[in-house]
Amino acid sequence: MPRVETIADLFVEEPMQWGVRGDPHLWRAMRNYFTAVPLPTHLAELEEKIAQAFLVLSGQPLSTPEMFYVARFAHGGMSSGYISPSFWRERALPLLRDRYSAQDLTDF
């Protein structure tokens, strides 16, 4: 993975699998949301920023137990517009944590 300087850089390569059809659209919205946000020096801060962005962009907290609908992420298909918080907690966040941890943060 190339050098990561912003949080958006962690979102450049998309996951191989998604939860439901709205998840890729939320992923891309997060990438845009974090375009100018520098990579934090602590993992806990990164996780907090991602949780805040999830709430801002989807209207629901990351802790929401069930998938939910967001009209702006509806682009066709049976589960279009639906977001899977469990995908974000169990797959996306661990992936982003791994990408973050792979960085040499000594230059920051």
ZITAPE-V986301 format. One record per residue. N is the residue number from 1. RES is the residue in one letter. SS is DSSP state (2 for helix, 1 for strand, 0 for the rest). BURIAL is b if it has 24 or more other ideal C-beta (glycine too) atoms within 12 Angstrom, else e. D_FIRST is the distance of its C-alpha to the first C-alpha in Angstrom with 1 decimal. Layout:
N & RES & SS & BURIAL & D_FIRST
N & RES & SS & BURIAL & D_FIRST
This chain:
1 & M & 0 & e & 0.0
2 & P & 0 & e & 3.8
3 & R & 0 & e & 6.6
4 & V & 0 & b & 8.0
5 & E & 0 & e & 11.7
6 & T & 1 & b & 13.3
7 & I & 2 & b & 13.6
8 & A & 2 & b & 13.2
9 & D & 2 & b & 9.6
10 & L & 2 & b & 9.2
11 & F & 2 & b & 11.2
12 & V & 0 & e & 9.7
13 & E & 0 & e & 8.9
14 & E & 0 & e & 12.3
15 & P & 0 & b & 13.7
16 & M & 0 & e & 15.6
17 & Q & 0 & e & 18.8
18 & W & 0 & b & 20.6
19 & G & 0 & b & 23.6
20 & V & 0 & b & 25.9
21 & R & 0 & b & 25.9
22 & G & 0 & b & 25.5
23 & D & 2 & b & 22.2
24 & P & 2 & b & 20.0
25 & H & 2 & b & 22.1
26 & L & 2 & b & 21.7
27 & W & 2 & b & 17.9
28 & R & 2 & e & 18.1
29 & A & 2 & b & 20.8
30 & M & 2 & b & 18.7
31 & R & 2 & b & 15.9
32 & N & 2 & e & 18.9
33 & Y & 2 & b & 20.5
34 & F & 0 & b & 17.8
35 & T & 0 & e & 17.2
36 & A & 0 & e & 19.0
37 & V & 0 & b & 18.5
38 & P & 1 & e & 16.9
39 & L & 0 & b & 14.8
40 & P & 0 & e & 17.6
41 & T & 0 & e & 18.1
42 & H & 0 & e & 19.2
43 & L & 2 & b & 17.9
44 & A & 2 & e & 21.4
45 & E & 2 & e & 21.2
46 & L & 2 & b & 18.0
47 & E & 2 & b & 19.8
48 & E & 2 & e & 22.9
49 & K & 2 & b & 21.4
50 & I & 2 & b & 19.9
51 & A & 2 & b & 23.4
52 & Q & 2 & e & 25.1
53 & A & 2 & b & 23.2
54 & F & 2 & b & 23.9
55 & L & 2 & e & 27.6
56 & V & 2 & e & 27.7
57 & L & 2 & b & 26.1
58 & S & 2 & b & 27.8
59 & G & 0 & e & 30.9
60 & Q & 0 & b & 30.6
61 & P & 0 & e & 29.3
62 & L & 0 & b & 26.4
63 & S & 0 & e & 29.2
64 & T & 0 & e & 31.1
65 & P & 0 & e & 32.2
66 & E & 0 & e & 32.5
67 & M & 0 & b & 30.7
68 & F & 1 & b & 32.0
69 & Y & 1 & e & 32.5
70 & V & 0 & b & 31.1
71 & A & 2 & e & 32.9
72 & R & 2 & e & 30.3
73 & F & 2 & b & 27.8
74 & A & 0 & e & 30.4
75 & H & 0 & e & 29.8
76 & G & 0 & e & 31.9
77 & G & 0 & e & 32.2
78 & M & 0 & e & 33.7
79 & S & 0 & b & 31.3
80 & S & 0 & e & 30.3
81 & G & 0 & b & 29.7
82 & Y & 1 & b & 29.5
83 & I & 1 & b & 26.8
84 & S & 0 & b & 26.3
85 & P & 2 & b & 25.8
86 & S & 2 & e & 25.6
87 & F & 2 & b & 22.5
88 & W & 2 & b & 20.9
89 & R & 2 & b & 22.2
90 & E & 2 & e & 21.6
91 & R & 2 & e & 18.4
92 & A & 2 & b & 16.5
93 & L & 2 & b & 17.0
94 & P & 2 & e & 16.0
95 & L & 2 & b & 12.7
96 & L & 2 & b & 12.1
97 & R & 2 & e & 13.6
98 & D & 2 & e & 11.3
99 & R & 2 & b & 8.1
100 & Y & 2 & b & 10.4
101 & S & 2 & e & 11.7
102 & A & 0 & e & 8.7
103 & Q & 0 & b & 8.9
104 & D & 0 & e & 11.7
105 & L & 2 & e & 14.2
106 & T & 2 & e & 16.9
107 & D & 2 & e & 16.6
108 & F & 0 & e & 17.3
